[in-house]
Structures are given as C-alpha cells and as structure tokens.
Amino acid sequence: MLPGVGRADDLADQFRAAHREFYDLVKDATPEQWRAKGVNHPEIRRGNEDEGRPVGTIVHHIGNSYRNNRTRSQAWIRGEDPPLPTDEANRVHAAENADPDQGETLRFLEDQAAETERFIRGLGERELAASGSFVTGTKTVEEFVGEVLPFHIRWHLGSIQATWEQPAAR
C-alpha cells in the first residue's frame, strides 16, 4: 500500500458519509422546502443574524464549497496560501444563486462531491501534510478534508433541518 492511501481512503469515506447524509436530506425537498428561508443551526451560530439564504441557495453553496475546498487544498499542496474565504464572497454567491434550479443544483452537488471524493482518495502523505491558512487557523490538508469539510456540511445540514422543523416550512 502506498503511504497515505489508507488514511486518504478513510478521509474520503468520512467525506462521502457526510455528503450522503446532506444529499439524502435535500434530494426530495418540495418546492416550498427548497425556497424556505434558512435559519441557523440550533447549536452553531456566527453572529446574531439568522442564516437567511433559501435552502436551495445553501445547497448550491455546499456544492460550491466542495470545489473551493479542493482548490484551496491544491494550492496548499503547491506551497501557496490563497486568500481566506469571506462573508462578502458568500453574499455574492447567494445573490448570484438566489433561486437555483433544484435539479441542476442537485446534479452540481453530486458532481462536485464525486470530484472531491476522487481528489481526497488520491492524496498521499506529502499532500496530506501540506498546510495553509483558513478562517479557523492553520490547517493541514488532512485536517481540512477530515475535519473542516465534514463540519461545514453538517453545520448546514443542521440549519436546513431546523428550517424545515419550523411550522411554516412543513
């Protein structure tokens, strides 16, 4: 076995499990659920404002984050440290994807998940040890794909669940 391969497979399996949990929640959303205004995760908050983005926009955001997180990891592997993600970038994404088509967004989410899983499975020891800056501090690629990425998925999964648990979203 090549160095890092077993760890990379474990990380890819963890990612796939988090993604499947998210995808299985949102894949059969009704049009009303898809357009429901999101609320915060019941236990995780950033600031004092509610999520506010429609569920479909949040789903698109997750697919977009898969791509962005691959790009960030690839930059770290090359020895680069790209600028940190910003709230402004999230606002621009939300404005550009205010009412995304459900079918297209789900396909985008699945395509990005497949690419991310392949990327993670291909990581070796050197790539897993590469590091760079993130909003939560310096991370290795291994920490980024093994901790930050699944946390982000489950954070938004909890937000969507909380949104749909509201009486108006049922």
Secondary structure as UniProt FT lines:
FT   TURN            3..4
FT   HELIX           5..26
FT   TURN            27..28
FT   HELIX           31..35
FT   HELIX           55..77
FT   TURN            78..79
FT   HELIX           87..96
FT   HELIX           102..121
FT   HELIX           125..129
FT   STRAND          131..134
FT   TURN            135..136
FT   STRAND          137..140
FT   HELIX           141..143
FT   HELIX           144..148
FT   HELIX           149..165
FT   HELIX           167..169
//
